[in-house]
Each structure stands twice: as structure tokens, then as C-alpha cells.
Amino acid sequence: MGLVAMMIGCREQLPTQWSDIAEDFPEEVSYNFHVKPILSDRCFACHGPDEENREADLRLDKASSAYAALADHPNRVAIHPKSLTKSEVYSRLITDDPELMMPPPEAKLQISEREKAIIAKWVLQGAHYENHWSFQPIDQPTVPEQVSSWPINEIDHFIIEAQEDVALTPSDRAAASTLIRRVAFDLTGLPPTPELVEKYEHRLGQDEYAKLVDELLADPAYGERMAADWLDVARYADSDGYLDDKHRTFSPWRDWVIDAFNQNMPYDDFGTWQIAGDLLPEATQQQILATAFNRLHKKNSEAGIVFEEFRVEYVADRTHTFGKAFLGLSVECARCHDHKYDPISQADYYSLFGFFNSTHEFGTAVYGPDQTPGPALLLTTADQEKMIDFLDKSIIEQEAAVATAEASAEDKVSEWRQIVGDMEEFISQSRRSAMVAHHDFDHLTPRDGKIFHSKNLNDPAKRAILKEPIIKPGVKGNAFFVNDYNTITLDKKVGWFERTDPFSVELWLYPKRTYAEAGIFNHCEELRLGYKGYSLHLEDNRLRFIIAHSWPQNALEVLSIDSLPVDRWSLVSLTYDGSSSAEGIHLYLNGKEVNTEVRADYLYKGILFESNIHTYGFNGFKLGYRDKIITFKDGGIDELKIYAQALSPLEILYGYDPDEATTLFIKDQKWGRDYFTQRIDRETSSARMALKTSREKLNDQVNDINEIMVMGDLPKPRPTFVLERGLYDAHGDEVQPGTPTTISDFTDDLPRNRLGLAQWLFHRDNPLTARVFVNRIWQMHFGAGLVKTADDFGAQGALPSHPELLDWLASYFMDHNWDIKKLHKLIVTSATYQQSSKITDEHLEKDPENVFLARAPSPRLTAEMLRDQALAVSGLLVRKIGGPSVYPYQPAGLWDELSNKSWRYPYKQEPGEGLYRRSIYSIYKRTAPPPSMLIFDVPDRSACTVKRTTTSTPLQALVLLNDPQFVEAARVLAQEMLSQEASEEEVVHSLFMAIIGRSPLEQELKPLLDYYHREREKFQQAKEKARAYVSTGEYAVAESLDVASLAALTITGNSIFNTVEAQSRR
């Protein structure tokens, strides 16, 4: 039987059946805090923001739709403010008819009587809709007044007010030793040193405690502790992921993060630099380095991938990471359709996507020697910068010297013209002097089977190898015609040019048709190895010449405007002057220079082949078939010539028409002048040689400098489209970069790029940025945020337990210049934070989840803290900041099972400091992360993570008992204790104190002492086992100590490491 609304006068009342339920309802039911969570869970999937899956054209997330006439029942509305009888939603909630009830029975979603009563009371109160709570502006709430003496700072006023509402009282302050250990772990990720405990334990008043906090915040370990969490957010790893999981270097970015936290960089700068540091005015190396944050996604380097598919995937990853890391929203839900729960449309998603869509990348599977998929940043030191600046200035000066020499040479041209005899022979001789190879394909010598040698007319000792040649009449004698598999391979060192070397190539081509894409010749690596070298291609029969270290970002690329004619022989010539500039490339067709389009003009590293585990040998200068390059099928090649100089325009013309070249030399002063200055004048040649030497020095200097992937945009923004169903090639409507208007407006004064996005993000009017970050800092100290779903501030996320406190903290954070250390200090110096974590029966009854914080939480230490604690208390920890990732202990052969490829990576575990660095520096391979870290819930880093899951498994105990790192740490600590002149009781007492951070109680000390005695007796009967046990790890065993005693104390210490208190932050 349905519930009937009571009528009093003309005003409806809540049905009497719900009177008892409604007794504890708030006086004013809030849409955000009481009604929306119900609708979001049970109704929005069919009646929410997602237009594609919306039923009955009804939205219950918007007042305008909820109040409007129903499509199927024009005389009814879903929600009629202040009337249940006129509200169809109410009728559907209370009906017993399965054909009418909502949610329908097949949805397996039920709304409880209490929830129905809440909705009913809200309707009767006027059904007032509100913007989602986290999208509402941040207005700093008034701090509640308190008569209690317990509060220390503003935080405590909010906390105790909420406790009073549920009849809870705060706990006493924690013991000094407990509080010192707690705050040390929270702020540095390490246990307090004995010296720190001794300094503060017996005088830990509030002033002294504040000094302790300042001391910890100033410790460089603070930056490492903060970075450990940010690495999860940034999905940091030392490898690409996917099947091949190739290694890459991002440790310089990790070092930047650590330093940024230690320098207390304001959070708005910290975020802006990572989002758009490269777009800041006169961006520094550090600002650009910060943008590596956006390149930490997985990267596919497998053969045969569709580049655009993965480029889109990388852009999507950046979009998702931005949403979760900075906005606390699951924007990825809108990639394929409108978000089902949050007001983020698919168009909104791709507008946000648009900010990251113009990165100068193409999704190529680039790897190999010094191959850093661009955009990339040279990681220069200060000394290297000075040397590069010096060489750059020298090059500029020498370029000016060349120009001066050329100008002065003009006066010598007339005199030189008068003494030159046979001009045609002179030009011919100058061409021959620069030539290193000439193959006319008329002089073939058969070898094995279908293999032939082609005579190099310039140097007969350096023959070319022709595989299965097709020989037909060419422009002069015979020519080589290309099929699907035949090749020409020149001698290994023919055409071996560095980017600083001038050179020219000349050949006749016969295109059989228009080629959308075809390779002509290549002296380069494969595309997935960056096209390193130089190569000539056709693109719609337009000449496309590439010189690259790592194409397309570290490369030169020019494309002719005109196309080669079909079914006709054409002489193609190209010259390059060694300048590493597209301006130094000239393309010629039938002796005349052609106009070109410059596609890439940024070459700053060498182009010569280098070998490593990812290369497959080098074939030198090659024509015809080349793996993963479409062949010039049915096309002809004839009269191939290679020169170790950049030929002058006159020499190029001479190669096509000697008579015209001779005539122009006589009639046109320019042709003769250019030829003389470029190829004849000694002063100019001397200046050019000096310039080349400086360029070579710069090349040598830069080649040795490592790079890192960073951000950098294309000169012209790439258009962005809604991708239907999220598919990379299913373009829908074009959209412009923008943000969801439901959060805050992206105003017209902001640039539509990543810098504008960062400015929008950190604008005071953005309601999410500060809330999300302060919540995450709160989570660090209390185990859970004020919003426990730290990764979801949307409709499906949790409501804040203390909304006014959250907003007060967000306002405080922004008002104090986004000062992260100041925020930490405010939180950890509060009385709320300093409470004891002791749990009482009252706590369990009234607040089992500690939402009201009447006690301190006792979270388990993170994986990093557990390992670092063992290293620290044993004295093994190497307190070195930064540097490349290291290889700590790991089960032997673990990586060997990942791949059967010849280039698979060995695990480089070696004795030394790498075994004892902080866990943040351990190498993180995506397909095989450090196993002990995974067991203690470190995420796999495939995606942005802002809160780790917490599990409890037997494997965790086994790690603490058996992992070499923990056994060795316990043994080294035991050696230290046994080396002191102390009684057995004092030794065990000191062992406990070192690990737990407090003195043991009598009921704790006696069982430990008994355990030590029992184990020593066992080991005295089995000294070989004792010796084997204490030999775990690389650190030297103290041979002077009794091995049975050492083994017994080691196992005792190891057992203490395995206690709940040692694993927890009390």
C-alpha cells in the first residue's frame, strides 16, 4: 500500500508512517548532502548527465528538467516543489506496481524507507537544487567559537564542534615518544634519530613541538617523503610499460620534484611548471624539466603500432591525469560518452583534451641509442652550458667570418675568370674532386646466385651490392628498377656523413606513377630508431628529404613544392652545407633549384649510427627495399653520384646541362661568383673549415648530454575533435580547448593553451584545486581525507565529513600563497593531530571509523617507510639525495622471465650504496615493479593514483621475516648492539628502543629476552645455520662476535620489525 501525503490546510506534510524515521533528520534537508547521493547512486545512470543513455528524456540532476512537464505525461512533472501528490518521482518511489516503480526491479537498486523520507521532505521544503558541493565557490567559513581550552589552532575549533554534536570528547595528548615518531614519519618518511628523540622527548611543550616540526620540515628527507606520494600521482616509472617495457630515464624529473618540495615551492608554481613550464616567458631549464610530468605515461614501442592511435592514447592519459591529480575528478568517464554522474559532457572532455593535443609528438615507437622521443630537453650542467654558449658564440663569429670572406672574394672573381682556361673542364674537374661514389649500373658483375656487384666508377674498390636487380634501359645506358624486394647497398663507409659535414647526392629518377609515399634512398636507421641519419622519400611525388637524430623533433625535413613528373626521367639533386639548419638544404630538379616547405628545422645532435642492444646493424647507403618504408616500386634509378661537398648551383646545373651551365657562367656574374666563393676561394674555404671545426666541437659536446622527454607545442595548434566512442580515427565535431563550465569559467583573457589551463586551475575562483590538495595533505596525516574519496570530488564521491573545515583550510592555503610547509605545520601542530591513538569502547561504539577524530589514527607505514625504517635504524641507510634509480635486493632471475628477446634488460644488483638508498630511488619497471613494494600496496603506476589501497596478507609478514633487506638490517643492528658493553637485558632493551622508538614495558621486555635466549640455544647447536643466516646481505659480518648470539639477536630484531607497532604510525 502506498504512502499518502498528509494535508494540513493547503500545505502537504510528510506521511505519518515516516514520522519516526524523520525525527533525526536535519531541520533543512540539503540537496547536496542528503538528496543528491541517493539520486546519484540510484537514478543518474538513466536520468543524469549522459544524454546517450538517458531514459524518457528526463534529467533529475537539473532543476529545469526535473520541474518540466514529462514527455510521456505532459500534465505531470517529475518533481513539483512543495507537493508530493503532484510529483511523479514520489509516486514512482512509493508504488508497489513493478511496471511503475523506480528504480525498476531489474536494476537491482533499492531505495530504503529512510531515503524515500529524505527525498519526500526535500520536495516538501521546495526541492531546492544546488550546484554540486565541490563546484561551489570557496568562501572562508567563520571559525566556531569554543569555551574549551583544548583547541590549539583553528582546526581544533571545527573538530571539537563536530565531536560535540555526537557526544564525543577529544583524547589526551599522545606520549612524547609516540608523537615524535608519528610526526617524523609523516613529515620525513623516516623514524626519528636517537639524537632527535633525546633532544625533545623530555621537554615537548607546544613551543618545543613547533620547533621539532620546523626541524623536520627543513630536513631534506621531507622532499623525498613528499615526492613518494607525488610519484604515484604522476605515474612515475623507469620503463615504458606494454609488452616490450623498454627502459627510459626520468630520474632528473624525480630529483626536481624532491628539490621543489624541499625549497617549499608554492603549490600554484609547482602545478603550473608541471603543466606548462615550457610556455612560461623565457622558460628556464628547470621549468621545462618540470613538464616531464606530462610524459610519464606508458609508451608503446612495439613494431607495427598505429602511431596516431597511441598519440591519442597519450593525450588522453595526460587529460585523465590532470583531472584526477589537480581536480579530483574522473574525467575519463566522459571519453566515450557524456559522464553518467558528473556534469561533464563528451564535448567538455575533448575541450580539456585539446589543451594537451598540440604537443609536438606523433606517437612513434622511438627507441635506441640516445633516442628520446621529443619534445626533449638537454640535461646540461652549468659547465656544459658555459661550453655550449662559448661554442655557439664561436660559431656565430665564424659564420660572420665566412660571410666577410665571401664578400671580399667577390673582388677576386673577375681576376679568376680571366685566368681560367676551359671552364667546362674546370667545373667537371671540381665535381670529380668532391665525388666519393658514382654508380651507372652499366658495369655489373654477377656473384652468388642473384647477387651482383656494381662498379663504383669513382673508387673501384668500393663496390655496391645489388640483390636481384631488374635492369632496363635508363637515361644513360642501363638503370636499376625497383620491385618489392630488390636492393642496392653501397660500401659501408660511402655516404658516411655527420650533421656537420657538407654533402650532395645526385641521381636520375623515373616515377612510374604518383607515389603517395615511397623511399628513394636512405643512410639512416629505421623509423622506430628515429630515422637517425639522412634519407630521401617521395610524398605524392614531391621530394622529401630528412636529416635526423630523432625524427621528427630532433631533425631537419624539407619538402619540395613541385612534384616529379610521371613516366619521365628527372635529375634529382640535393645539397647540404653542414649547418644543421633547413636553410642549408637545397633541392634541385633538372639542374634548377626548387622551392621547398620546411617541416622540421631543429637538429642539435649527431646523425651517425651507434650500436646498442636495440639496433640491428647498419647497412649504410641503401636504395630499393627497406623494412617499414614503402618501396619505389616499378620506379627507375640511374646515375647515382655522391659528393663529400655541398655542390654549388652552377655545378648542379652542369650535371644536367653542361652547355647551359657554361653559358650562364659567362653571361651571369652571380653564377660565377657563387661558384667561386663556394668552391674555389681559399680564404673562404679556410673560414668554412674553421666553422666546421667549431660545429664538430659543439656536436661532440652535445652528443654526450642526456635528454628527457618534456612538453613542447607545435607552431600551429593541432585541431581537436570529439572522438566518437573514444576511437582515435572517429572524428566528430571540432572543439576548442576549454574547461567544463560547471567548475568555473575559462575567461576570454586566458590563452587557449596549457599555460591558460594552469592559470584557470590556480585562479581563486576555481573551487576544486585548493580543496583537492588540502584534502590530500590531510589524508597524509590522518589516513583518510576530509573527503575520503580523494580521487573523486564528483557526484559518486564521498561527501566531506567536515565541509566547513575543508573550505577554511582551502582558503587558508590560498591566502598564504599556496605554502605547503605552512599547511603541514598548521595540521600537525593542531591538538587534533597530537591526540593519543588509544581506542576506547566509546570510540568503537560511536565512531568506529574515526570520522570525528576523537583519537589519532594508527595507519600502517607505507611500503617505502617500512623498508626505509629498517635501513635507518640499522645505520645502513645512505642519505644521498637524487640521482639515477638503483637496484636493491630482488629475487634472482625475476626479470629474466619477462622476455625472451636478445635485448632484455638484466637486473643490475651490485654491492654498494645502491642496496641502501631510500626506496623512492628503487628502479620501477612497469611489468615487474619491486615485489616487496607491490606486496605492501604500492600501485603499478600505470595510471594516476592519489590514494593507495591498504591490504593485509600473509605475504607481508613473509617479506618482513625473509626479505634480505630486513634480515640484513636486523643483523647489522644486532651487531651494533652486541658491540656495546651491556647486559643481555640492556641489549634487548636497546634493540626494541631502536626499532619502536620507545622503551619496552616490562611485559614486553621479558618475553623478548626469553625468546632471545631460546634462539641462542638453538643456534649454539647449529652454528652452520647461524652462520648462513647472519651471512644474508652484502654488508660485512662482524666475525669477532659469537655467531649464535648474533643470529639470535638478529632473529629477535627481525621479529620486532614484524610487530604491529613497528609497522604502524601510532
Secondary structure by P-SEA (a helix, b strand, c coil): cbbbbbbccccccccccccccccccccccccccccaaaaaaccccccccccccccccccccccccccccccccccccccccccccccaaaaaacccccccccccccccccccaaaaaaaaaaaaaccccccccccccccccccccccccccccaaaaaaaaaaaaacccccccccaaaaaaaaaaacccccccaaaaaaccccccaaaaaaaaaaaaaccaaaaaaaaaaaaaaccccccccccbbbbbaaaaaaaaaaaaaacccaaaaaaaaacccccccccaaaaaaacccccccccccccccaaaaaaaaaaaaaaaaaaaccccccccccccccccccccaaaaaaaaaaacccccccccccccccccccccccccaaaaaaaaaaaaaaaaaaaaaaaaaaaaccaaaaaaaaccaaaaaaaaaaaaaccccccccbbbbccccbbbbbccccccbbbbbcccccccccccbbbbbccccccccccccccccccccbbbbbbbbccccccbbbcccccccccccccccbbbbccccbbbbbbccccccbbbbbbcccccccbbbbbbbbbccccccccbbbbcccbbbbbbbccccccccccccccccccccccccccccccccccccccccbbbbbcccccaaaaaaaccaaaaaaaaaccaaaaaaaaaacccaaaaaaaaaaaaaaaaaaaaaaabbbbbbbbbccccccccccccccccccccccccccccccccccccccccaaaaaaaaaccccccaaaaaaaaaaaaccccccccccccccccccccccaaaaaaaaaaaaaacccaaaaaaaaaacccccccccccccccccccccccccccccccccaaaaaaaaaaaaccccccccccbbbccccccccccccccccccccccccccccccccccccccccccaaaaaaaccccccccccbbbbbbcaaaaaaaaccaaaaaaaaaaaaaaaaccccaaaaaaaaaaaaccccccaaaaaaaaaaaaaaaaaaaacaaaaaaaaccccccccccccaaaaaaaaaaaaaaaacccccccc
